[in-house]
Amino acid sequence: MIFLSIAIFSALLAAGLYNRTLCIQLFIVIFIIFPDSMPMIGFFGLGLIKASTILVFALNCYKNGPKLSSNYFYILIVFTILILPSYMFAENSTGIYLYFSQFFVSTFLPGITIYKYINDTKNLKSVYKAICFSFFVMCGYGLFELVANYNPLIESLKAYSTKKTVFEYTGVSQVRLGFSRRIQSTSWHPIAFGGYLSLFIPIILSPLFDINSSIIPNPLKSFAKNKSIILILLALMLFNLFVCLSRSAWVAGIVALAYIIFSHRKYLMYRKKELKYIALFVILPVAGYGIYYIVDKLSHVTYGGSSTDMREVQANYVYNLVKNDLAIGLGDSAISNILAKGLSGQAFGFESTLMAFPVNHGIVGSLGYFLLYLSTFVLLIRPNKTVFTAFFHATLITHIAFTVLTGEMKTTTMFWFLFSIFYAAHIDQLKPKTIFILNKQPEI
């Protein structure tokens, strides 16, 4: 595992010095495919993803100077100001150094790196290609895991790491619908894998739609010529989403697909006849997920996980826990410490952001997250909507639905990564485009 990490890191360095686009594409593949827990020895204790992010960001800054004066960075500054008190002054705080060296690097720096890279359609297309390739690999490996009933990568990580940084759900008591395990592919957790899949559905589908909200057409429209490949990838993603056996991920996937269909309903019905088949293609799995979820709830059959009664108990526990520290909460590591020490059975499973944010960060930090999400929503409609607005809003609502239902699960870094892509493309699409007109010979 050490040699694999060093080989990947060396490949990134060589690619960054040789070809900027290749470096970014390789970074995207590593960022999406490999779990954050992949070790990287000898780089100040950072994991592979953090070390790779710092390297690629440094190379990208060297090749293309940072654009610091923009609303993109103002969002991060406001968020950091509001979240820092829980890292500095709360009972379970870990300190300002760990905020920047761990949380900020893991959550925001990958997105910042991509944001700085996308300044034209060509770069946007190279990013989209890398994303599609990554999910073909992840979903293909997920199918292998399902058929083989074994995950060599996760087993290797479990054997290598002294800490419990990856999780597997196997056995009848931990899975559903007669499966022998929950599929997680290369992700650190099956539920997180489902969250990743649901988050990326909108951007995968984005080349297939175009709307009249902008004079400039969809810059990814050229990929629509390979519609069958995109639909095959979507089918693989939906199947992997199903076999990860996470109800919260299923709901998030339903939200993503439903919002895309609703926001493009006129385009689907009146613009291109073949897109009606796409709508049918995505409605079928949505209907299947919805029927199962409703039947499960009405029959009161429990498969583990969280129930409504459990959430009520957890909410009461959370209030009593944090009522004396409402302003800044108990610190960024409060919930993880409670769960690690087993201080209360009532605490198990209350990672839902509705409960985790007040406990860890208090009212001030929760306000930071609220403003973060609100600002991303607003930025994609100002000064005008583009073809990317609806796809990002689908991503935002999907992320919120997932984190409220089951917790953050390290998906915020993916959300910010996608926001960075959509916002950079949004800005590029709103740039004034130069139109070249051939000069006619003057009439005599």
N, C-alpha and C positions, 0 to 999 in steps of 0.2 A: 504493500500500500504506500509506503514511503517513496519507493522508486516511481510509482505511478504519479504521485503528486509532484515530485521533482521534474519528471518528464513533461507533464502538462505545463508546469510553470515555465520551464525552459522553452517549450514550444511557443508559448505566449510571448516571451521576451524576444525570441528570434523573429516571430511574425510581426511584432510591433516595430522592430528596427527595419524590417524589409518592406512590409506592406500594411498600411494602416487599416484598410478595409478587411484584409484577411485577419488581422489581429482582433478587430471588433467582432467579426463573425465567430472566430474561435472562442472568444470570451463569452459570447452569448450562448454558444453550445455548452460550454462548461458551466455557466451560471444556471442554465435551465436544467440540464441533465443531472449534474452531480449534486448530492445533498450538501447542505451547509456544514454538516459535520465531517465532511471529507478532510482528513488531517493534512496539514502542511508543516512538517517538522523544520525547526530552525529558522522560522520567520517570526520571531518575537511572539511565539505561541499562537499566531493567527492560523485559522483554517485555510483551506485551499481557496475558497471563494473570496474571503477577505483579502488574502495576499494577492490573488489574481486581480481583484478590483483595484487595489492600490497601484499595482504595476501598470495596468491598462490605463487607468486615469492619468498617471504620470506621463505615460507615453503619448496619450491623447492631448494632454496639455502642452507637451513639447511640440507636437505636430500642429496643434490648433489651439491658440490661446483661449483661455476661459472667458465666457461671456457673463460677467458678474452682474451687470446692470439690467435686471429683468424681474418681472413679477415671479418667475419661477423660484428665484433665490429669496425673494422677500417672504414667500410662504415658509420656507425652511427656517429663516431667521426668526420669524414670529413663533413658529412651533417650538424651536429650540429654547427661546426665552421662557415660554410657558411651561415647558416640560422639565427644564433644568432643576427647579426647586425640589422636585421629588427625587432627583439624582444626588442632590447636595445636602439637603437638610432633613429628610425624612428618616424614620427609625431604621428602615431596611435599605437605605440608599447605598449605591455602589460607587458614587463619586463622579465628578465631571469628566475625569480622564476616561473612564470606561464608557461614558455616554458617547464620546467622540471616537474612541478607538474601537469600540465594539458595536454599539447600537447604530450610530450614524453611518459608519463604514458599511455595515451589513445592510441597513435598510435603505439608505438614500444614495450612497456613492455609485452603485451600479447604474441607477437611473440617471444620475448627473452625467456619468460617462457617456451614456447613449444619447442623452439630450445634447451634449456638446458635439457629438458626431453627426447627427442628422441635420444637415443644412441644405439638402437638396433631394430631389426625387431619387436620384441614383443611390444615395446612401440609405434612404428609407427602404428601397427595394432590397438592398443587401441585408438589412436587418430582418425584413420579413422572410427572406429565404432561410436565414439562420434559425429563425423561430420555427418555421415549418420543419426543417430538418431535425431540429432538437426533439420536437414532439413525435415525429415519425420514429425516432430512436426510442424515446421513452415509452410510447405506446406499443411498439414492437417488443420491447423488453418486458412490458407488462403482460403481453400475450404469452411470452415464454414462461414467465413466472406462473401464470395461471395453468398452463399445460403441464409444466414440470413440477408444480407445487413446491417450488424451491426458488430462493433468491440468493444467488452466490454473492452479489455485491453487498447486500445488507448483512449476510452472515459474516463476510469478511470484516465489515466495519464493526460489527458487534464483537467479534473476536479480537480486533485490534484495539478498540477503545476501552479504556478503563472506566469511563463514565457512560451512563445510559443516554447516549445521544441519538440513537435510532431505535425505533419501536416496530415490533411485528405483532399482528393479530392473527393467531392460528388457533385451531381447535374449535369444537362445536360451541363452547360457551362464549366465544369471542366474535363469532361471525354470524351471518344471516343467510337465509334462503338456501340452506344446504351446502354452501361452499365450505371448503376446508381452510381457507385463509382469505384475508383481505389483501387485494393486490395493491402494491405501493410502488412498483417499478424501481426507479433509482432514488425516490424521495425518502426522506427520513421518517415519514409516518404515512399510513394509508389515507387518513383523513386529509392531511396536508396535500397529498397527491390529488385527491378529488378537488380540493380548493384550487390548486394550480390549473387543472384542466378546465374548470368552469370559468376561471378568470381569463384564460386565453382564447376561449371560444369566439368572442367578438372580433378580435384582431385577425383570427384565422379566416373568418367569414367576410371580412371587410372588402376584399377585392370583388366580391360577387354583387355588391350593391353600389348604386350611384343615385344621388338625389339632386333635386333642382335648387338646393339651398345655396349653391355656389356656382359662379360662372365657370370656374376651373373644374374640370372633371376629376374623378378619383385618380390620384397618381398611381395607385396599385391596380388599376383596372386591367393593365396588360396581363396580370396573372389570371384573370378570368378566362383566358384562352385555355388554361389548364384546369378548367372547372372540375373535371373528373378527379384529378389528383387532390384538389381541395376537399371534395366531397368524401373521398376515401379517407383522408386524414380526419375529417369531422366524424365519420363513422367510427374510426379507431378511438378517437377521443371520447366519444359518447359511450362506447362499449367499456373502455377502461374506467370511465366515470361510474358506470353501473357496478362493475366488479370491485371497485374500492369499497363498496358497501357502506357508504357514509350517507345518512339521510340528509344531513346539512349540506353536503356537497351536491346531492341530487337536487335539493331545493335551489341552491345557487345556480346550477346548470339550467334549471327550468326558468329562473329569473333572467338569465343571460339570453336564452333563446327567445323567450316570450317578449322581452323588451325589443330585441332586434326585429322580430316579426311585426310587433305593434308599430314601432317607429318607422318602418318601411312598408306599411300595409298598402298604401296607395301605389307605391312602386311595384310591389309584388302583384297587385291585382291588374294594373293597367299598363305597366311599362314593358315587361318582358315575360312572355308566356312561359318560358322554361323555368323561370324562378318560382312559379307556382309549385313545381315539383320539389324544389328546395324547401319551400315552406312545409309541404306534406312530409318530406324527409325528416325534418326536425320536429314536427308536431307529434309524430308517432312515438318517439322515445319520451317526449315530454308527457304525453298522455299516459304512457306506461308508468313512469315515475310517479305522476300525480295520483293515479288510481291506487298504486301500492301504498303510497304514503297515507292516503285517506282511509283505506281499508285497515291499515295498521293502527291508525289513531282510533277509529271507531270500534275496532275489536278489542282494544286495550291490551293487545299482545305486546309484551316487552321483550326486546332483544338486548337489553343493556343500554348504556348511553343515558341521556338526560330525558326526563319527563317533565311535564308541567308542574306537578307537585314538588319534584326535586328542585326546580328553579325557584319556587316560592320559598322553600326552606333555605335555599342558598341566598336569596335576596335578603331575608331576615337576618341571616348570619352575617352577611356583608355589612348591613347597616350597623349592627351592634359592634362589628369589628372596627369600623372606620369613623364612627360618629364623633369621636374626639379628635380626629385628624382630617376633617373634611376638606381643608384648604389644599394641602399638598399630598394627602394620602399617607400610606405607610412606607412608601419607597418602591422603586422599580422592581425589586426582587421579592416583594412581600408575598405574593401568591406562590411563587416557586418555592420559597422557604417554608411556607405553611404546608404545601403538598409534600415537599421532601422530608419534612420532619413528622408528617402524619399527625399534625396537631388537632385536626378535626376532620371526621368523616364527612361533615357537611360541606367542607371546602372542596372536596374532590369533584371536579367537573365544572367549577364555576369560572372557568377561563373565558366565558362569554364576555365580550368587550363591555357590555352593559354593566357587568360586575367587576371585571378586571381593571378597567380604567379608573373608576373611583377609588378602588382599594390601592392600586399601585401609585396613581398620580394625583388623586384628589380632584376637586372641582377645577382647579387651575389647569392641571395637565389634561383633564378631559376636555376642557375648553380648547386647548391646543389641538387635540385630535379633531374636534368638531370644526374648527376654523380651517384645518388642513383639508378635510374632505369638502367643505363648502367652497373653499377657494379653488380647488381643482375643478369642481362643477362649473363655477362661474367663468374660469379662464377659457374653457372650451366653447363658450357661447359669445365671447367678446373678442374683437368688436362685432363680429358676425359669426354665424354658424358656418361650419364647413362639413364636408362629407365625413369627417372624423368625430364630430360632436356626438352623434347618437351612439357610435361604437364605444366611445369612452364612457358615456353616461351608463351604458349597459354594464361596462366593467366596474364602474363605481358602485352601482346598486348591487351587483353580484358580490363584490367584496364586502360591502356592509352586511348583506344578508348572511353570508357565510360566517363572518366574525361574530355577529350577534348570536347566531345559532350555536356555534361550537368553539369560538375563541379565535385568536389571531393566527396561531399555528404557523408562524413564520411566513405568512402570505403577504404582509404589508410591503416587504421588499419587492415582491412580484407586482403588487399593485402600483407602487411608485415607478417601477421599471416601465410598466405599460403606460402610465400617465406621461412619463417623459417622452415616450415614442409618439403618443397621440398629440401632445402639446407641441413638440418640435415640428411634427408634420402639419399641425394646424397653423402654426406661425408661418411656415414655409408656403402654405397654400394661400395665405392672405397677403403675401408679398406682391407688390406690383410686378407684373410680368412684362418683360420687354417684347414688343411685337415688331418684327422686322418686315418692312415693306419695300419691295424693289422699286427704285426710282424709275419712273417712265421718262423717255426722252421728251424734252420740251417741244411742244407743238410750234411750228413756224408759221 
